[in-house]
């Protein structure tokens, strides 16, 4: 993929900050651009999925690795 | 033949099928165009009880909802320019009293004294507040100031109760400029009636 990847590191932040930061980070992006979000909050797994469902952004992937959660979101 | 003429010429069972289909389509259209809304009534002014309204409001705003919070009684202090929120273990038996730091034998362990008894110690409220703040910072919990700023940025309407200002002899200058309006119950209720979610905190 040729798209530039934007990254948001929300490690160490707790509910609802990962969601609020994600929303903020998505705002300046163009439609179709991808944001990678990294978090350590276990609650963010379900919450980010719910956030995407509610706002129409596409959750491309959601993975857990070494105590961190990595999400890829395509802006709607 | 026009669409309507076709339907009128068809047997009645087809009308029903047509209506059901159109009804579903219309409802889905309506639902897609609907912006969810939420109203919250915030009545408490302690550090712990400041969290639910600001967390829910900022998150709902992030989901694209329209949100208003009506701050009344002690909740009004959450709109002060200078936030000096405290938490008390008094009357709060479920509050875990754990040392956020210190040597291993004490850190993270529950203090085995009832909160009602602890609260009798002079200055205990201040200590409990700083313990709570420390624990929150350690766990990456947002400061109330940050959540309030997030609400303001997301255009959550912060509505202040006029009666409370009069009751407690507050000056309006004590409150942040972002207060959307100063009103009473009769102004807030019609908005609450139209909202999808209403919460009392």
Interface residues (C-beta under 8 A of the other chain):
Chain A: X12 X13 X14 X15 X16 X17 X19 X20 X22 X23 X40 X41 X51 X54 X55
Chain B: X55 X58 X59 X62 X63 X64 X139 X140 X141 X142 X146 X147 X150
